[in-house]
Amino acid sequence: MTAAESAGSLLVTQVRSAISTKPKHRGTLRALGLRGVGQSHILPDRPEVRGMLARVPHLVTVEPASAVDTAAQNDRAAATRRARRAAEGRQES
């Protein structure tokens, strides 16, 4: 792995169900932000994330994430935070 690849992000998609898997595997999927088959999450390419992915390679696919994918996920997360704050009646900061 080169330095340019390690500075990027990974698009992780759950492709198999966690049903009938070990509890540690289910916990690892949750820690990766995956809740069900077909869900994707963009994660930083760091050793701790790579270690989690190494525990569940039979349940996920991993691809390099483009900058567009990363920006889209960040926009969705920001919109979700704003909606939750509005629902709770808190002011936007």
C-alpha angles and dihedrals in degrees: 000000000000127000091253092055094047092054092058136080134257128225105217119191126185108229102170132045122258091221111120092014126122116277090243090057091051090049091050091053090051091049088053089054096250118136104167148001112297095023117129132198132184112226133179115261098245132141094252091053091046089052092054091048090051089060095056108030091135091060103044144043121219126206133165110265121231122227089249092057091049093049091048092052091048090051092050091049092050092049090050091051091050092049092050092049091049091049090051091048095242121145122251112253 
